[in-house]
């Protein structure tokens, strides 16, 4: 008898909505979050303890400059971007309060006015590449706090091709955060 390769039927890839439901139903361990990155469910730990001071400093400075009806938080919520079939749980975000009046567990990514991601060795590529591309089409301000490089980058002015403006400073320097915030971020405590 001659052996022949037998093709195995491949199931159709899961839809974006099905992936969102799967994330919702997951029993993610305490201290971990699940996101939809590159069409896959990725589970990663929340930020390290040493990130807490920097996250708090950023959030406290943002508080005085929030757009009307928006709030800043670090709660583990997933924001959905259906046009590109992605769902992210930002480390820190500023969002329209009205987005949280909806039913369900995933907020609309269009409600975001600012996202802050604090890089780690395991998430750095997604923060600098995929999330930059997705946020760059819709989120007015994206801050990448590069914990390994000790610098912070502010992206702003989103467009269908991505952000049109970028400014990077080393920790300790002042960083302009443009509209709708319009202030100088003091990174001395970073």
VMD Tcl script that builds the backbone (N, CA, C; Angstrom):
set m [mol new atoms 570]
animate dup $m
set s [atomselect $m all]
$s set {name element resname resid chain x y z} {
  {N N UNK 1 A 0.819 -1.155 0.000}
  {CA C UNK 1 A 0.000 0.000 0.000}
  {C C UNK 1 A 0.883 1.246 0.000}
  {N N UNK 2 A 0.558 2.219 -0.823}
  {CA C UNK 2 A 1.335 3.453 -0.938}
  {C C UNK 2 A 0.703 4.518 -0.053}
  {N N UNK 3 A 1.559 5.195 0.725}
  {CA C UNK 3 A 1.060 6.284 1.565}
  {C C UNK 3 A 0.877 7.524 0.726}
  {N N UNK 4 A -0.254 8.176 0.914}
  {CA C UNK 4 A -0.511 9.447 0.242}
  {C C UNK 4 A -0.922 10.472 1.282}
  {N N UNK 5 A -0.498 11.687 1.051}
  {CA C UNK 5 A -0.905 12.770 1.952}
  {C C UNK 5 A -2.402 12.982 1.799}
  {N N UNK 6 A -3.081 13.096 2.913}
  {CA C UNK 6 A -4.512 13.353 2.899}
  {C C UNK 6 A -4.745 14.754 3.442}
  {N N UNK 7 A -5.333 15.619 2.609}
  {CA C UNK 7 A -5.562 16.986 3.107}
  {C C UNK 7 A -6.580 16.996 4.233}
  {N N UNK 8 A -6.318 17.845 5.196}
  {CA C UNK 8 A -7.230 18.024 6.315}
  {C C UNK 8 A -8.003 19.304 6.054}
  {N N UNK 9 A -9.304 19.202 6.193}
  {CA C UNK 9 A -10.116 20.391 5.971}
  {C C UNK 9 A -9.783 21.435 7.016}
  {N N UNK 10 A -9.593 22.640 6.547}
  {CA C UNK 10 A -9.308 23.744 7.451}
  {C C UNK 10 A -10.608 24.462 7.772}
  {N N UNK 11 A -10.838 24.692 9.026}
  {CA C UNK 11 A -12.018 25.454 9.431}
  {C C UNK 11 A -11.819 26.909 9.029}
  {N N UNK 12 A -12.898 27.562 8.722}
  {CA C UNK 12 A -12.814 28.984 8.387}
  {C C UNK 12 A -12.301 29.750 9.604}
  {N N UNK 13 A -11.472 30.761 9.375}
  {CA C UNK 13 A -10.984 31.530 10.515}
  {C C UNK 13 A -12.163 32.150 11.264}
  {N N UNK 14 A -12.025 32.273 12.576}
  {CA C UNK 14 A -13.126 32.849 13.354}
  {C C UNK 14 A -13.365 34.307 12.977}
  {N N UNK 15 A -14.605 34.735 13.061}
  {CA C UNK 15 A -14.940 36.122 12.766}
  {C C UNK 15 A -14.497 37.019 13.914}
  {N N UNK 16 A -14.428 38.300 13.639}
  {CA C UNK 16 A -14.056 39.277 14.658}
  {C C UNK 16 A -15.018 39.214 15.839}
  {N N UNK 17 A -16.313 39.150 15.554}
  {CA C UNK 17 A -17.315 39.083 16.625}
  {C C UNK 17 A -17.142 37.825 17.467}
  {N N UNK 18 A -16.815 36.718 16.826}
  {CA C UNK 18 A -16.605 35.473 17.576}
  {C C UNK 18 A -15.363 35.578 18.470}
  {N N UNK 19 A -14.316 36.199 17.951}
  {CA C UNK 19 A -13.114 36.399 18.768}
  {C C UNK 19 A -13.410 37.298 19.964}
  {N N UNK 20 A -14.203 38.367 19.739}
  {CA C UNK 20 A -14.583 39.238 20.857}
  {C C UNK 20 A -15.357 38.466 21.916}
  {N N UNK 21 A -16.287 37.607 21.478}
  {CA C UNK 21 A -17.058 36.794 22.438}
  {C C UNK 21 A -16.142 35.844 23.198}
  {N N UNK 22 A -15.169 35.276 22.504}
  {CA C UNK 22 A -14.229 34.363 23.156}
  {C C UNK 22 A -13.436 35.088 24.233}
  {N N UNK 23 A -12.952 36.300 23.903}
  {CA C UNK 23 A -12.218 37.101 24.890}
  {C C UNK 23 A -13.110 37.386 26.090}
  {N N UNK 24 A -14.359 37.737 25.811}
  {CA C UNK 24 A -15.312 38.045 26.880}
  {C C UNK 24 A -15.540 36.848 27.798}
  {N N UNK 25 A -15.583 35.650 27.235}
  {CA C UNK 25 A -15.868 34.441 28.000}
  {C C UNK 25 A -14.643 33.848 28.679}
  {N N UNK 26 A -13.462 34.345 28.337}
  {CA C UNK 26 A -12.225 33.797 28.908}
  {C C UNK 26 A -12.142 34.070 30.402}
  {N N UNK 27 A -11.626 33.126 31.110}
  {CA C UNK 27 A -11.361 33.294 32.532}
  {C C UNK 27 A -9.887 33.668 32.658}
  {N N UNK 28 A -9.590 34.914 32.305}
  {CA C UNK 28 A -8.214 35.393 32.315}
  {C C UNK 28 A -7.730 35.487 33.761}
  {N N UNK 29 A -6.564 34.937 34.055}
  {CA C UNK 29 A -6.064 35.002 35.426}
  {C C UNK 29 A -5.905 36.439 35.906}
  {N N UNK 30 A -6.039 36.650 37.217}
  {CA C UNK 30 A -5.826 37.976 37.786}
  {C C UNK 30 A -4.454 38.490 37.373}
  {N N UNK 31 A -4.422 39.763 36.989}
  {CA C UNK 31 A -3.160 40.368 36.597}
  {C C UNK 31 A -2.846 40.219 35.121}
  {N N UNK 32 A -3.748 39.615 34.345}
  {CA C UNK 32 A -3.528 39.428 32.918}
  {C C UNK 32 A -4.663 40.061 32.128}
  {N N UNK 33 A -4.378 40.415 30.883}
  {CA C UNK 33 A -5.402 40.947 29.997}
  {C C UNK 33 A -5.322 40.208 28.673}
  {N N UNK 34 A -6.451 40.146 27.984}
  {CA C UNK 34 A -6.509 39.525 26.664}
  {C C UNK 34 A -6.838 40.603 25.643}
  {N N UNK 35 A -6.124 40.591 24.523}
  {CA C UNK 35 A -6.339 41.548 23.447}
  {C C UNK 35 A -6.404 40.792 22.124}
  {N N UNK 36 A -6.933 41.443 21.095}
  {CA C UNK 36 A -6.936 40.877 19.745}
  {C C UNK 36 A -5.857 41.602 18.954}
  {N N UNK 37 A -4.727 40.934 18.760}
  {CA C UNK 37 A -3.583 41.512 18.073}
  {C C UNK 37 A -3.263 40.634 16.871}
  {N N UNK 38 A -3.180 41.257 15.720}
  {CA C UNK 38 A -2.897 40.551 14.465}
  {C C UNK 38 A -3.880 39.401 14.226}
  {N N UNK 39 A -5.127 39.604 14.636}
  {CA C UNK 39 A -6.159 38.600 14.410}
  {C C UNK 39 A -6.105 37.411 15.351}
  {N N UNK 40 A -5.306 37.517 16.418}
  {CA C UNK 40 A -5.174 36.431 17.386}
  {C C UNK 40 A -5.444 36.948 18.784}
  {N N UNK 41 A -5.911 36.063 19.639}
  {CA C UNK 41 A -6.101 36.418 21.042}
  {C C UNK 41 A -4.747 36.299 21.726}
  {N N UNK 42 A -4.304 37.403 22.315}
  {CA C UNK 42 A -3.009 37.442 22.997}
  {C C UNK 42 A -3.259 37.778 24.461}
  {N N UNK 43 A -2.769 36.921 25.352}
  {CA C UNK 43 A -2.900 37.141 26.794}
  {C C UNK 43 A -1.532 37.577 27.310}
  {N N UNK 44 A -1.521 38.716 28.013}
  {CA C UNK 44 A -0.267 39.227 28.549}
  {C C UNK 44 A -0.502 39.812 29.930}
  {N N UNK 45 A 0.553 39.866 30.742}
  {CA C UNK 45 A 0.382 40.417 32.090}
  {C C UNK 45 A 0.180 41.919 32.046}
  {N N UNK 46 A -0.550 42.432 33.052}
  {CA C UNK 46 A -0.648 43.878 33.219}
  {C C UNK 46 A 0.733 44.395 33.536}
  {N N UNK 47 A 0.899 45.666 33.481}
  {CA C UNK 47 A 2.198 46.295 33.675}
  {C C UNK 47 A 2.834 45.921 35.007}
  {N N UNK 48 A 4.154 45.991 35.021}
  {CA C UNK 48 A 4.927 45.683 36.227}
  {C C UNK 48 A 4.707 46.758 37.289}
  {N N UNK 49 A 4.971 46.405 38.510}
  {CA C UNK 49 A 4.802 47.339 39.626}
  {C C UNK 49 A 5.574 48.638 39.416}
  {N N UNK 50 A 6.781 48.542 38.879}
  {CA C UNK 50 A 7.605 49.748 38.719}
  {C C UNK 50 A 7.017 50.724 37.707}
  {N N UNK 51 A 6.028 50.291 36.915}
  {CA C UNK 51 A 5.363 51.169 35.959}
  {C C UNK 51 A 4.299 52.028 36.648}
  {N N UNK 52 A 3.845 51.600 37.792}
  {CA C UNK 52 A 2.712 52.227 38.470}
  {C C UNK 52 A 2.931 53.720 38.716}
  {N N UNK 53 A 4.093 54.101 39.213}
  {CA C UNK 53 A 4.364 55.512 39.516}
  {C C UNK 53 A 4.255 56.360 38.259}
  {N N UNK 54 A 4.788 55.878 37.159}
  {CA C UNK 54 A 4.747 56.619 35.895}
  {C C UNK 54 A 3.316 56.706 35.356}
  {N N UNK 55 A 2.574 55.614 35.462}
  {CA C UNK 55 A 1.181 55.618 35.013}
  {C C UNK 55 A 0.361 56.621 35.829}
  {N N UNK 56 A 0.595 56.607 37.121}
  {CA C UNK 56 A -0.128 57.524 38.007}
  {C C UNK 56 A 0.245 58.975 37.700}
  {N N UNK 57 A 1.537 59.247 37.481}
  {CA C UNK 57 A 1.988 60.607 37.173}
  {C C UNK 57 A 1.359 61.098 35.869}
  {N N UNK 58 A 1.287 60.233 34.875}
  {CA C UNK 58 A 0.674 60.616 33.609}
  {C C UNK 58 A -0.815 60.873 33.788}
  {N N UNK 59 A -1.477 59.981 34.467}
  {CA C UNK 59 A -2.926 60.141 34.675}
  {C C UNK 59 A -3.244 61.412 35.465}
  {N N UNK 60 A -2.474 61.687 36.518}
  {CA C UNK 60 A -2.718 62.880 37.334}
  {C C UNK 60 A -2.532 64.160 36.520}
  {N N UNK 61 A -1.521 64.198 35.648}
  {CA C UNK 61 A -1.311 65.394 34.828}
  {C C UNK 61 A -2.410 65.547 33.782}
  {N N UNK 62 A -2.897 64.446 33.244}
  {CA C UNK 62 A -3.969 64.502 32.254}
  {C C UNK 62 A -5.273 65.033 32.856}
  {N N UNK 63 A -5.526 64.684 34.122}
  {CA C UNK 63 A -6.795 65.032 34.784}
  {C C UNK 63 A -7.183 66.499 34.612}
  {N N UNK 64 A -6.232 67.396 34.700}
  {CA C UNK 64 A -6.521 68.834 34.625}
  {C C UNK 64 A -6.791 69.308 33.196}
  {N N UNK 65 A -6.605 68.430 32.199}
  {CA C UNK 65 A -6.701 68.855 30.802}
  {C C UNK 65 A -7.642 67.985 29.972}
  {N N UNK 66 A -8.528 67.263 30.623}
  {CA C UNK 66 A -9.421 66.346 29.910}
  {C C UNK 66 A -10.457 67.097 29.083}
  {N N UNK 67 A -10.765 66.581 27.891}
  {CA C UNK 67 A -11.876 67.172 27.131}
  {C C UNK 67 A -13.187 66.988 27.903}
  {N N UNK 68 A -14.127 67.876 27.670}
  {CA C UNK 68 A -15.438 67.805 28.328}
  {C C UNK 68 A -16.065 66.426 28.117}
  {N N UNK 69 A -16.530 65.816 29.217}
  {CA C UNK 69 A -17.214 64.530 29.134}
  {C C UNK 69 A -16.298 63.326 29.018}
  {N N UNK 70 A -14.983 63.520 29.162}
  {CA C UNK 70 A -14.021 62.419 29.073}
  {C C UNK 70 A -13.413 62.153 30.448}
  {N N UNK 71 A -12.888 60.952 30.636}
  {CA C UNK 71 A -12.209 60.592 31.881}
  {C C UNK 71 A -10.961 59.786 31.559}
  {N N UNK 72 A -10.009 59.789 32.479}
  {CA C UNK 72 A -8.759 59.029 32.330}
  {C C UNK 72 A -8.798 57.845 33.275}
  {N N UNK 73 A -8.331 56.681 32.789}
  {CA C UNK 73 A -8.368 55.482 33.630}
  {C C UNK 73 A -7.334 54.460 33.170}
  {N N UNK 74 A -7.128 53.475 34.023}
  {CA C UNK 74 A -6.249 52.349 33.713}
  {C C UNK 74 A -6.994 51.029 33.885}
  {N N UNK 75 A -8.317 51.076 33.969}
  {CA C UNK 75 A -9.119 49.863 34.152}
  {C C UNK 75 A -8.984 48.941 32.944}
  {N N UNK 76 A -9.086 47.651 33.166}
  {CA C UNK 76 A -8.894 46.687 32.072}
  {C C UNK 76 A -10.116 46.529 31.162}
  {N N UNK 77 A -10.335 47.510 30.294}
  {CA C UNK 77 A -11.424 47.420 29.316}
  {C C UNK 77 A -10.848 47.230 27.927}
  {N N UNK 78 A -11.564 46.470 27.127}
  {CA C UNK 78 A -11.163 46.235 25.748}
  {C C UNK 78 A -11.905 47.234 24.851}
  {N N UNK 79 A -11.155 47.930 24.006}
  {CA C UNK 79 A -11.729 48.843 23.031}
  {C C UNK 79 A -11.677 48.156 21.673}
  {N N UNK 80 A -12.806 48.150 20.968}
  {CA C UNK 80 A -12.893 47.435 19.696}
  {C C UNK 80 A -12.713 48.394 18.520}
  {N N UNK 81 A -12.052 47.874 17.491}
  {CA C UNK 81 A -11.827 48.579 16.236}
  {C C UNK 81 A -12.295 47.648 15.116}
  {N N UNK 82 A -13.621 47.582 14.886}
  {CA C UNK 82 A -14.172 46.596 13.960}
  {C C UNK 82 A -13.682 46.722 12.519}
  {N N UNK 83 A -13.378 47.924 12.058}
  {CA C UNK 83 A -12.957 48.086 10.663}
  {C C UNK 83 A -11.648 47.357 10.371}
  {N N UNK 84 A -10.825 47.150 11.405}
  {CA C UNK 84 A -9.558 46.418 11.231}
  {C C UNK 84 A -9.534 45.140 12.067}
  {N N UNK 85 A -10.682 44.808 12.669}
  {CA C UNK 85 A -10.854 43.583 13.458}
  {C C UNK 85 A -9.802 43.440 14.551}
  {N N UNK 86 A -9.700 44.500 15.368}
  {CA C UNK 86 A -8.761 44.500 16.483}
  {C C UNK 86 A -9.493 44.904 17.751}
  {N N UNK 87 A -8.955 44.504 18.892}
  {CA C UNK 87 A -9.472 44.901 20.188}
  {C C UNK 87 A -8.311 45.034 21.157}
  {N N UNK 88 A -8.120 46.225 21.708}
  {CA C UNK 88 A -6.976 46.493 22.576}
  {C C UNK 88 A -7.427 46.930 23.965}
  {N N UNK 89 A -6.651 46.559 24.955}
  {CA C UNK 89 A -6.842 47.001 26.329}
  {C C UNK 89 A -5.682 47.899 26.707}
  {N N UNK 90 A -5.782 49.211 26.433}
  {CA C UNK 90 A -4.659 50.119 26.688}
  {C C UNK 90 A -4.240 50.141 28.155}
  {N N UNK 91 A -2.966 50.414 28.381}
  {CA C UNK 91 A -2.457 50.552 29.750}
  {C C UNK 91 A -3.119 51.743 30.433}
  {N N UNK 92 A -3.279 52.831 29.701}
  {CA C UNK 92 A -3.929 54.044 30.200}
  {C C UNK 92 A -4.717 54.631 29.035}
  {N N UNK 93 A -5.881 55.177 29.323}
  {CA C UNK 93 A -6.673 55.764 28.253}
  {C C UNK 93 A -7.499 56.931 28.756}
  {N N UNK 94 A -7.875 57.790 27.822}
  {CA C UNK 94 A -8.854 58.846 28.061}
  {C C UNK 94 A -9.968 58.575 27.056}
  {N N UNK 95 A -11.204 58.492 27.558}
  {CA C UNK 95 A -12.331 58.143 26.687}
  {C C UNK 95 A -13.572 58.940 27.054}
  {N N UNK 96 A -14.469 59.029 26.089}
  {CA C UNK 96 A -15.759 59.667 26.272}
  {C C UNK 96 A -16.596 58.797 27.210}
  {N N UNK 97 A -17.106 59.404 28.278}
  {CA C UNK 97 A -17.908 58.666 29.262}
  {C C UNK 97 A -19.121 57.996 28.634}
  {N N UNK 98 A -19.683 58.584 27.579}
  {CA C UNK 98 A -20.883 58.034 26.932}
  {C C UNK 98 A -20.639 56.633 26.370}
  {N N UNK 99 A -19.399 56.299 26.034}
  {CA C UNK 99 A -19.096 54.966 25.486}
  {C C UNK 99 A -19.361 53.862 26.502}
  {N N UNK 100 A -19.416 54.223 27.762}
  {CA C UNK 100 A -19.610 53.227 28.816}
  {C C UNK 100 A -21.073 53.118 29.243}
  {N N UNK 101 A -21.958 53.777 28.495}
  {CA C UNK 101 A -23.392 53.634 28.725}
  {C C UNK 101 A -23.955 52.457 27.936}
  {N N UNK 102 A -23.167 51.896 27.021}
  {CA C UNK 102 A -23.601 50.788 26.173}
  {C C UNK 102 A -23.663 49.488 26.974}
  {N N UNK 103 A -24.411 48.536 26.423}
  {CA C UNK 103 A -24.389 47.178 26.968}
  {C C UNK 103 A -23.127 46.494 26.450}
  {N N UNK 104 A -22.753 45.423 27.077}
  {CA C UNK 104 A -21.597 44.677 26.594}
  {C C UNK 104 A -20.348 44.971 27.395}
  {N N UNK 105 A -19.251 44.411 26.921}
  {CA C UNK 105 A -17.996 44.527 27.650}
  {C C UNK 105 A -16.880 45.170 26.839}
  {N N UNK 106 A -17.177 45.577 25.608}
  {CA C UNK 106 A -16.143 46.140 24.745}
  {C C UNK 106 A -16.565 47.521 24.284}
  {N N UNK 107 A -15.784 48.520 24.621}
  {CA C UNK 107 A -16.100 49.901 24.266}
  {C C UNK 107 A -15.658 50.200 22.832}
  {N N UNK 108 A -16.301 51.175 22.224}
  {CA C UNK 108 A -15.985 51.593 20.867}
  {C C UNK 108 A -14.666 52.369 20.865}
  {N N UNK 109 A -13.717 51.956 20.042}
  {CA C UNK 109 A -12.421 52.625 19.944}
  {C C UNK 109 A -12.534 54.084 19.542}
  {N N UNK 110 A -13.636 54.452 18.868}
  {CA C UNK 110 A -13.831 55.841 18.464}
  {C C UNK 110 A -14.042 56.759 19.664}
  {N N UNK 111 A -14.332 56.199 20.832}
  {CA C UNK 111 A -14.537 57.004 22.043}
  {C C UNK 111 A -13.222 57.485 22.655}
  {N N UNK 112 A -12.109 56.935 22.223}
  {CA C UNK 112 A -10.809 57.280 22.796}
  {C C UNK 112 A -10.320 58.644 22.301}
  {N N UNK 113 A -9.847 59.467 23.226}
  {CA C UNK 113 A -9.199 60.717 22.838}
  {C C UNK 113 A -7.691 60.646 23.075}
  {N N UNK 114 A -7.256 59.690 23.894}
  {CA C UNK 114 A -5.829 59.484 24.144}
  {C C UNK 114 A -5.619 58.049 24.601}
  {N N UNK 115 A -4.514 57.470 24.158}
  {CA C UNK 115 A -4.078 56.159 24.633}
  {C C UNK 115 A -2.635 56.295 25.071}
  {N N UNK 116 A -2.303 55.684 26.206}
  {CA C UNK 116 A -0.927 55.608 26.672}
  {C C UNK 116 A -0.542 54.148 26.825}
  {N N UNK 117 A 0.479 53.720 26.103}
  {CA C UNK 117 A 0.987 52.353 26.231}
  {C C UNK 117 A 2.380 52.420 26.826}
  {N N UNK 118 A 2.612 51.589 27.837}
  {CA C UNK 118 A 3.899 51.503 28.514}
  {C C UNK 118 A 4.567 50.224 28.029}
  {N N UNK 119 A 5.666 50.356 27.301}
  {CA C UNK 119 A 6.267 49.202 26.647}
  {C C UNK 119 A 6.892 48.231 27.635}
  {N N UNK 120 A 6.864 46.967 27.238}
  {CA C UNK 120 A 7.612 45.917 27.922}
  {C C UNK 120 A 8.307 45.123 26.827}
  {N N UNK 121 A 9.224 44.279 27.201}
  {CA C UNK 121 A 9.943 43.496 26.199}
  {C C UNK 121 A 8.961 42.676 25.363}
  {N N UNK 122 A 7.934 42.120 25.997}
  {CA C UNK 122 A 7.004 41.241 25.278}
  {C C UNK 122 A 5.965 41.988 24.446}
  {N N UNK 123 A 5.658 43.261 24.757}
  {CA C UNK 123 A 4.605 43.979 24.021}
  {C C UNK 123 A 5.140 45.118 23.164}
  {N N UNK 124 A 6.427 45.381 23.236}
  {CA C UNK 124 A 7.003 46.547 22.563}
  {C C UNK 124 A 6.694 46.575 21.068}
  {N N UNK 125 A 6.835 45.453 20.387}
  {CA C UNK 125 A 6.578 45.420 18.942}
  {C C UNK 125 A 5.147 45.806 18.624}
  {N N UNK 126 A 4.184 45.270 19.358}
  {CA C UNK 126 A 2.772 45.594 19.106}
  {C C UNK 126 A 2.506 47.072 19.380}
  {N N UNK 127 A 3.098 47.628 20.442}
  {CA C UNK 127 A 2.892 49.045 20.787}
  {C C UNK 127 A 3.437 49.967 19.700}
  {N N UNK 128 A 4.605 49.636 19.150}
  {CA C UNK 128 A 5.272 50.488 18.171}
  {C C UNK 128 A 4.832 50.234 16.740}
  {N N UNK 129 A 4.227 49.104 16.471}
  {CA C UNK 129 A 3.867 48.787 15.087}
  {C C UNK 129 A 2.350 48.698 14.916}
  {N N UNK 130 A 1.769 47.580 15.311}
  {CA C UNK 130 A 0.351 47.365 15.047}
  {C C UNK 130 A -0.546 48.396 15.712}
  {N N UNK 131 A -0.371 48.632 16.994}
  {CA C UNK 131 A -1.230 49.593 17.693}
  {C C UNK 131 A -1.021 50.998 17.151}
  {N N UNK 132 A 0.213 51.347 16.819}
  {CA C UNK 132 A 0.495 52.651 16.225}
  {C C UNK 132 A -0.297 52.825 14.932}
  {N N UNK 133 A -0.339 51.793 14.110}
  {CA C UNK 133 A -1.071 51.858 12.843}
  {C C UNK 133 A -2.575 52.010 13.079}
  {N N UNK 134 A -3.133 51.214 13.988}
  {CA C UNK 134 A -4.581 51.252 14.238}
  {C C UNK 134 A -4.980 52.549 14.931}
  {N N UNK 135 A -4.313 52.895 16.019}
  {CA C UNK 135 A -4.633 54.133 16.722}
  {C C UNK 135 A -4.430 55.342 15.806}
  {N N UNK 136 A -3.434 55.284 14.940}
  {CA C UNK 136 A -3.092 56.400 14.065}
  {C C UNK 136 A -4.156 56.792 13.071}
  {N N UNK 137 A -5.187 55.974 12.934}
  {CA C UNK 137 A -6.294 56.289 12.026}
  {C C UNK 137 A -7.447 56.985 12.737}
  {N N UNK 138 A -7.482 56.899 14.103}
  {CA C UNK 138 A -8.697 57.357 14.782}
  {C C UNK 138 A -8.472 58.068 16.116}
  {N N UNK 139 A -7.454 57.687 16.880}
  {CA C UNK 139 A -7.249 58.233 18.230}
  {C C UNK 139 A -6.432 59.531 18.132}
  {N N UNK 140 A -6.966 60.665 18.646}
  {CA C UNK 140 A -6.274 61.953 18.505}
  {C C UNK 140 A -4.844 61.990 19.043}
  {N N UNK 141 A -4.579 61.346 20.195}
  {CA C UNK 141 A -3.232 61.383 20.786}
  {C C UNK 141 A -2.861 59.977 21.268}
  {N N UNK 142 A -1.648 59.546 20.884}
  {CA C UNK 142 A -1.120 58.239 21.312}
  {C C UNK 142 A 0.243 58.481 21.937}
  {N N UNK 143 A 0.374 58.106 23.206}
  {CA C UNK 143 A 1.645 58.238 23.923}
  {C C UNK 143 A 2.261 56.861 24.098}
  {N N UNK 144 A 3.490 56.708 23.638}
  {CA C UNK 144 A 4.238 55.469 23.852}
  {C C UNK 144 A 5.315 55.786 24.875}
  {N N UNK 145 A 5.152 55.223 26.061}
  {CA C UNK 145 A 6.126 55.409 27.131}
  {C C UNK 145 A 7.090 54.233 27.025}
  {N N UNK 146 A 8.255 54.498 26.443}
  {CA C UNK 146 A 9.241 53.451 26.178}
  {C C UNK 146 A 10.071 53.219 27.437}
  {N N UNK 147 A 9.675 52.215 28.185}
  {CA C UNK 147 A 10.322 51.929 29.469}
  {C C UNK 147 A 11.738 51.394 29.292}
  {N N UNK 148 A 12.020 50.760 28.169}
  {CA C UNK 148 A 13.359 50.243 27.931}
  {C C UNK 148 A 14.296 51.346 27.435}
  {N N UNK 149 A 13.756 52.308 26.661}
  {CA C UNK 149 A 14.564 53.398 26.104}
  {C C UNK 149 A 14.549 54.661 26.944}
  {N N UNK 150 A 13.767 54.683 28.045}
  {CA C UNK 150 A 13.653 55.844 28.929}
  {C C UNK 150 A 13.281 57.117 28.165}
  {N N UNK 151 A 12.269 56.979 27.295}
  {CA C UNK 151 A 11.771 58.130 26.561}
  {C C UNK 151 A 10.278 57.963 26.305}
  {N N UNK 152 A 9.645 59.069 25.932}
  {CA C UNK 152 A 8.216 59.063 25.657}
  {C C UNK 152 A 7.980 59.754 24.313}
  {N N UNK 153 A 7.108 59.143 23.512}
  {CA C UNK 153 A 6.782 59.683 22.198}
  {C C UNK 153 A 5.302 60.010 22.149}
  {N N UNK 154 A 5.002 61.185 21.623}
  {CA C UNK 154 A 3.623 61.628 21.433}
  {C C UNK 154 A 3.318 61.635 19.938}
  {N N UNK 155 A 2.336 60.835 19.542}
  {CA C UNK 155 A 1.838 60.841 18.173}
  {C C UNK 155 A 0.512 61.583 18.185}
  {N N UNK 156 A 0.267 62.377 17.153}
  {CA C UNK 156 A -0.998 63.113 17.075}
  {C C UNK 156 A -1.353 63.375 15.620}
  {N N UNK 157 A -2.531 63.958 15.434}
  {CA C UNK 157 A -3.058 64.287 14.116}
  {C C UNK 157 A -3.277 63.015 13.287}
  {N N UNK 158 A -4.267 62.191 13.700}
  {CA C UNK 158 A -4.535 60.938 12.977}
  {C C UNK 158 A -5.078 61.190 11.570}
  {N N UNK 159 A -4.835 60.219 10.697}
  {CA C UNK 159 A -5.331 60.281 9.315}
  {C C UNK 159 A -5.512 58.843 8.822}
  {N N UNK 160 A -6.155 58.650 7.676}
  {CA C UNK 160 A -6.303 57.286 7.150}
  {C C UNK 160 A -4.953 56.591 6.906}
  {N N UNK 161 A -3.883 57.363 6.760}
  {CA C UNK 161 A -2.543 56.786 6.568}
  {C C UNK 161 A -1.741 56.710 7.860}
  {N N UNK 162 A -2.299 57.151 8.972}
  {CA C UNK 162 A -1.593 57.128 10.252}
  {C C UNK 162 A -1.307 58.533 10.753}
  {N N UNK 163 A -0.631 58.597 11.885}
  {CA C UNK 163 A -0.335 59.889 12.500}
  {C C UNK 163 A 0.560 60.748 11.610}
  {N N UNK 164 A 0.288 62.053 11.622}
  {CA C UNK 164 A 1.075 63.003 10.843}
  {C C UNK 164 A 2.097 63.732 11.691}
  {N N UNK 165 A 2.004 63.604 13.020}
  {CA C UNK 165 A 2.917 64.333 13.899}
  {C C UNK 165 A 3.501 63.388 14.943}
  {N N UNK 166 A 4.779 63.614 15.234}
  {CA C UNK 166 A 5.480 62.778 16.215}
  {C C UNK 166 A 6.531 63.621 16.925}
  {N N UNK 167 A 6.582 63.479 18.250}
  {CA C UNK 167 A 7.594 64.196 19.043}
  {C C UNK 167 A 8.071 63.247 20.136}
  {N N UNK 168 A 9.377 63.074 20.277}
  {CA C UNK 168 A 9.965 62.192 21.278}
  {C C UNK 168 A 10.886 62.991 22.186}
  {N N UNK 169 A 10.796 62.733 23.502}
  {CA C UNK 169 A 11.709 63.345 24.467}
  {C C UNK 169 A 12.192 62.275 25.437}
  {N N UNK 170 A 13.348 62.504 26.019}
  {CA C UNK 170 A 13.877 61.615 27.057}
  {C C UNK 170 A 13.134 61.881 28.357}
  {N N UNK 171 A 13.047 60.861 29.214}
  {CA C UNK 171 A 12.463 61.062 30.533}
  {C C UNK 171 A 13.196 62.219 31.199}
  {N N UNK 172 A 12.437 63.096 31.839}
  {CA C UNK 172 A 13.007 64.265 32.489}
  {C C UNK 172 A 12.759 65.541 31.700}
  {N N UNK 173 A 12.474 65.403 30.405}
  {CA C UNK 173 A 12.183 66.567 29.567}
  {C C UNK 173 A 10.676 66.786 29.485}
  {N N UNK 174 A 10.289 67.963 29.084}
  {CA C UNK 174 A 8.883 68.327 28.916}
  {C C UNK 174 A 8.406 67.894 27.527}
  {N N UNK 175 A 7.178 67.371 27.450}
  {CA C UNK 175 A 6.616 66.906 26.184}
  {C C UNK 175 A 5.300 67.623 25.900}
  {N N UNK 176 A 5.207 68.337 24.769}
  {CA C UNK 176 A 3.931 68.971 24.430}
  {C C UNK 176 A 2.885 67.909 24.060}
  {N N UNK 177 A 1.715 67.981 24.695}
  {CA C UNK 177 A 0.597 67.100 24.371}
  {C C UNK 177 A -0.447 67.996 23.706}
  {N N UNK 178 A -0.692 67.782 22.403}
  {CA C UNK 178 A -1.560 68.690 21.648}
  {C C UNK 178 A -3.048 68.529 21.954}
  {N N UNK 179 A -3.858 69.316 21.253}
  {CA C UNK 179 A -5.316 69.265 21.371}
  {C C UNK 179 A -5.795 67.821 21.154}
  {N N UNK 180 A -6.790 67.433 21.864}
  {CA C UNK 180 A -7.704 68.233 22.677}
  {C C UNK 180 A -7.225 68.456 24.111}
  {N N UNK 181 A -5.943 68.213 24.404}
  {CA C UNK 181 A -5.416 68.374 25.764}
  {C C UNK 181 A -4.685 69.698 25.933}
  {N N UNK 182 A -3.720 69.992 25.064}
  {CA C UNK 182 A -3.042 71.275 25.041}
  {C C UNK 182 A -2.279 71.636 26.299}
  {N N UNK 183 A -1.273 70.825 26.670}
  {CA C UNK 183 A -0.443 71.157 27.834}
  {C C UNK 183 A 0.933 70.533 27.662}
  {N N UNK 184 A 1.857 70.933 28.551}
  {CA C UNK 184 A 3.206 70.385 28.575}
  {C C UNK 184 A 3.261 69.290 29.644}
  {N N UNK 185 A 3.548 68.085 29.233}
  {CA C UNK 185 A 3.665 66.950 30.155}
  {C C UNK 185 A 5.047 66.983 30.800}
  {N N UNK 186 A 5.072 67.004 32.126}
  {CA C UNK 186 A 6.330 66.999 32.887}
  {C C UNK 186 A 6.719 65.550 33.116}
  {N N UNK 187 A 7.831 65.133 32.520}
  {CA C UNK 187 A 8.267 63.736 32.660}
  {C C UNK 187 A 9.396 63.584 33.684}
  {N N UNK 188 A 9.620 64.608 34.493}
  {CA C UNK 188 A 10.703 64.541 35.493}
  {C C UNK 188 A 10.517 63.361 36.432}
  {N N UNK 189 A 9.283 63.011 36.765}
  {CA C UNK 189 A 9.028 61.887 37.675}
  {C C UNK 189 A 9.058 60.525 36.995}
  {N N UNK 190 A 9.323 60.478 35.713}
  {CA C UNK 190 A 9.342 59.211 34.995}
  {C C UNK 190 A 10.661 58.512 35.174}
}
mol reanalyze $m
mol bondsrecalc $m
mol representation Tube
mol addrep $m
